[in-house]
Amino acid sequence: MSILRMNNSVLYTEARLTPLSLTYYVPCLANGNYSVKLHFAEIVIRGNRSYYSLGRRVFDVYIQNIVVLKDFNIVTKAGGVDKIW
């Protein structure tokens, strides 16, 4: 469970893990322009350097087949674990 202490911390109490890619779809949106706000927090893999954790938090984010975040690492961006970005 997340130990984050902030407004809306309930947003960061669960995590999805997979050895493959995660894909999210937002169906039934009307044609138009939308703003997307992504929320990230490392609440699972701690600061250890074991084989289990190495490279597991680096990923790319695509929106409409366009890379919007390349080699994204939440720990680097947020400044550590249990911090949001």
Residue frames as qw, qx, qy, qz and C-alpha x, y, z in Angstrom:
[[0.000, 0.888, 0.460, 0.000, 0.00, 0.00, 0.00],
 [0.349, 0.626, -0.027, 0.697, 1.14, 3.52, -0.76],
 [0.472, -0.546, -0.416, 0.553, 2.41, 5.67, 2.09],
 [0.222, 0.372, 0.196, 0.880, 2.04, 8.92, 0.18],
 [0.151, -0.641, -0.543, 0.521, 0.71, 11.81, 2.22],
 [0.027, -0.105, 0.259, 0.960, -0.94, 14.43, 0.02],
 [0.582, 0.334, 0.196, -0.716, -4.29, 15.53, -1.36],
 [0.828, 0.366, -0.184, -0.383, -5.86, 12.74, -3.45],
 [0.137, -0.521, 0.842, -0.003, -3.35, 10.17, -2.19],
 [0.755, 0.143, 0.583, -0.266, -6.00, 7.50, -2.84],
 [0.671, 0.675, -0.184, -0.243, -5.06, 7.84, -6.53],
 [0.363, 0.632, -0.676, 0.107, -1.70, 6.26, -5.70],
 [0.632, -0.384, 0.569, -0.361, -2.69, 3.32, -3.48],
 [0.880, 0.136, 0.456, 0.001, -2.61, 0.63, -6.17],
 [0.035, 0.629, -0.586, -0.510, -0.29, -0.23, -9.02],
 [0.917, 0.346, 0.075, -0.184, -0.48, -2.31, -12.16],
 [0.291, -0.586, 0.712, 0.255, 2.41, -4.63, -12.92],
 [0.903, 0.367, 0.184, -0.128, 3.03, -6.73, -16.00],
 [0.596, -0.317, 0.514, 0.529, 6.00, -8.25, -17.80],
 [0.385, 0.448, 0.585, 0.556, 4.36, -7.07, -21.04],
 [0.032, 0.192, 0.065, 0.979, 3.05, -3.69, -22.08],
 [0.116, 0.528, 0.675, -0.502, 0.05, -2.09, -20.40],
 [0.022, 0.256, 0.502, 0.826, -2.53, -0.60, -22.73],
 [0.137, 0.494, 0.593, -0.621, -5.41, 1.67, -21.79],
 [0.079, 0.373, 0.615, 0.690, -8.23, 2.65, -24.11],
 [0.178, 0.374, 0.404, -0.816, -10.72, 5.49, -23.70],
 [0.179, 0.338, 0.814, 0.438, -13.64, 4.50, -25.93],
 [0.025, 0.756, 0.644, 0.116, -16.55, 6.54, -27.22],
 [0.204, -0.580, -0.076, 0.785, -14.95, 9.96, -27.21],
 [0.481, 0.830, 0.269, -0.087, -16.32, 12.43, -29.73],
 [0.656, 0.393, 0.077, 0.640, -13.89, 13.79, -32.31],
 [0.137, -0.965, -0.013, -0.224, -12.02, 16.75, -30.91],
 [0.390, 0.514, -0.542, 0.539, -9.01, 17.87, -28.93],
 [0.763, -0.596, -0.239, -0.078, -8.50, 16.61, -25.40],
 [0.006, -0.732, 0.574, -0.368, -6.04, 17.36, -22.62],
 [0.896, -0.147, -0.416, 0.048, -4.49, 14.31, -20.99],
 [0.215, -0.754, 0.490, -0.381, -2.97, 14.50, -17.52],
 [0.818, 0.056, -0.564, 0.100, -0.87, 11.50, -16.55],
 [0.505, -0.723, 0.333, -0.332, -0.20, 10.68, -12.89],
 [0.800, 0.205, -0.535, 0.181, 2.69, 8.48, -11.80],
 [0.425, -0.716, 0.453, -0.318, 4.16, 7.35, -8.48],
 [0.567, 0.258, -0.776, 0.100, 6.61, 4.53, -7.72],
 [0.616, -0.466, 0.311, -0.554, 4.90, 2.69, -4.88],
 [0.993, -0.019, -0.037, -0.112, 6.05, -0.87, -5.57],
 [0.834, 0.231, -0.201, 0.459, 9.75, -1.13, -6.45],
 [0.458, -0.866, -0.002, 0.202, 11.87, 0.33, -3.68],
 [0.124, 0.913, -0.378, -0.092, 15.41, 1.69, -3.86],
 [0.749, -0.329, 0.548, 0.174, 17.10, -1.70, -4.00],
 [0.289, 0.648, -0.548, -0.444, 19.36, -2.68, -6.89],
 [0.611, -0.057, 0.789, -0.035, 18.31, -6.31, -7.20],
 [0.111, 0.031, 0.805, 0.582, 17.76, -8.07, -10.50],
 [0.088, 0.613, 0.782, -0.073, 14.04, -7.84, -9.82],
 [0.016, 0.856, 0.286, -0.431, 14.04, -4.04, -9.81],
 [0.292, -0.407, 0.406, 0.764, 16.67, -3.05, -12.38],
 [0.040, 0.053, -0.594, -0.802, 15.15, -1.33, -15.40],
 [0.012, 0.465, 0.885, -0.006, 11.60, -2.20, -14.40],
 [0.039, 0.761, 0.426, -0.488, 10.43, 1.37, -14.02],
 [0.029, -0.440, 0.389, 0.809, 11.71, 2.72, -17.36],
 [0.435, 0.459, 0.769, 0.093, 9.06, 2.85, -20.09],
 [0.028, 0.064, 0.377, 0.923, 7.65, 4.81, -23.03],
 [0.300, 0.530, 0.610, -0.507, 4.21, 6.43, -23.11],
 [0.087, 0.149, 0.634, 0.754, 2.30, 6.70, -26.39],
 [0.339, 0.536, 0.493, -0.596, -0.85, 8.71, -27.00],
 [0.660, 0.677, 0.122, -0.302, -2.50, 8.21, -30.39],
 [0.905, 0.243, 0.114, 0.330, 0.63, 6.34, -31.57],
 [0.280, 0.803, -0.230, 0.473, 2.87, 9.32, -30.72],
 [0.676, -0.177, -0.483, 0.527, 5.62, 8.95, -28.11],
 [0.184, -0.887, -0.076, -0.417, 4.93, 11.58, -25.45],
 [0.492, -0.741, 0.447, -0.095, 7.37, 10.20, -22.85],
 [0.800, 0.410, -0.431, 0.073, 10.49, 8.28, -23.94],
 [0.617, 0.109, -0.619, 0.474, 12.48, 6.13, -21.47],
 [0.386, -0.682, 0.037, -0.620, 10.41, 7.59, -18.65],
 [0.550, -0.059, -0.714, 0.429, 11.69, 6.82, -15.14],
 [0.403, -0.797, -0.318, -0.319, 9.36, 7.94, -12.38],
 [0.712, -0.540, -0.170, 0.415, 12.03, 7.76, -9.68],
 [0.479, 0.049, 0.135, 0.866, 14.31, 10.11, -11.62],
 [0.041, -0.565, -0.358, -0.742, 11.49, 12.54, -12.49],
 [0.535, -0.740, -0.303, -0.272, 9.88, 12.58, -9.04],
 [0.034, 0.705, -0.522, 0.479, 13.12, 12.50, -7.10],
 [0.106, -0.250, 0.888, -0.370, 12.63, 9.14, -5.37],
 [0.280, -0.306, -0.894, -0.171, 10.09, 6.49, -4.43],
 [0.184, -0.646, -0.679, 0.296, 6.74, 7.36, -2.84],
 [0.001, -0.513, 0.001, 0.858, 6.72, 10.72, -4.63],
 [0.569, 0.627, 0.527, -0.075, 4.38, 11.74, -7.41],
 [0.177, -0.271, 0.420, 0.848, 5.01, 13.20, -10.83]]
